[in-house]
Amino acid sequence: METKWLEDFISLAETNNFSRSAALRHVTQPAFSRRIQSLENWLGTDLVDRTSYPTSLTPAGVVFYEQALEMLGQINGVRALLRGKRAAAQTSVDFAVPHTLSLTFMPKWLTALEHGFAPINSRLMALNVHDAVLQLVDGGCDLLLCYHHPRQPVQLDPGSYDMLVLGREALRAYARCDKARTPDFALPGSAAEPLPFLSYTNNAYLGRMVELILTDARQPLHLATCYETDMAEGLKMMALEGRGVAFLPESAVTRELKQKQLARADGGAPGWEIDMEIRLYRERPSPQRPGKPMVESLWQYLEQAQKSRAGKRRARAAAPRQ
């Protein structure tokens, strides 16, 4: 049995709605249903009455709901206790990172960091944004790396969590191209011939960013969804096959642009892109939860580096023009 099955079942018991619980758990409804069924198979009994609407629990489900709450509380309590005891002795830095950043930003950033700071023993958990944030809140990681946009913010209390901006990047439309960098598909398309659209699933953070682009576009885009996934890397591979247009972070397509495999489908025109910050979060140290010495040293180094960059920008802005 997996802990997430218990969390799924508790959510379903409290919402009585598969679709709403799937959205809250940031998974598709089919995947959520399969996880509930896996729990039922493990227990050997039905927990949900599927013969009526709205969704309700079976008598066994009602009994198991109370047990699930107790079990999950015990599991989380033991995990917090053990992590608290070993935190100070650990020398590794645990990162929770959304999938896309784990493949694009993280490797180069770590390499550059070790040149300026020190070698780092790190452990990376690649998750969706929701679960990555929960890892930080639940004490399952030391640092959270994620995208941020004011209209889709990460809701972490600034009184309890520190934050640094590590960089920025744009989310834009790309398509396969020829050696002359002419894309197979070019925005905006037309109502008569909409462009094949390689889309993120509804629960993906980058999918919400694309929705903002489409909503704010001064000139409407004509797109017909032909493929969906929650992974930017999966959309990129489909775009490379010439299957349609995909909105991808610029760091995900650096090599493909250089090798003339992909080109911007927007023709370089503004209005069909969105800029995101790349942020790093940590729980603010306290006497009760001081955190790891390695993480504190790393954070101080990053803070100083950020202040230094800000100072150089101010100096350049104040310098008289030649």
JOMOHU-V74690 format. One line per field, one symbol per residue. psi: psi as a letter, one per 30 degrees, with the letter a starting at -180 (. if undefined). Layout:
BEGIN
psi->???
END
This chain:
BEGIN
psi->kkefeeeeeeeefffhjeeeeeeeghlleeeeeeeeeeeeeefglkfkjgflklkllleeeeefeeeeeeeeeeeeeeeeeeeeefeffkflkkkkkleefffdeeeeeeeeefefdlkkjlkkjjlleeeeeeeeeggflekkkllkkffiljikjfffklkkjfallkjlkllklafggjlekklfaleeilkkkjlllefkefeeeeeeeeefkekkkjkjkfkklgkeeeeeeeeffgfakkkkkeffgeeeeeghellkfgggklfhlkkkkjlkllkkkleeifakeeeeeeeeeeeeeeeeeeeeeeeeefkkk.
END
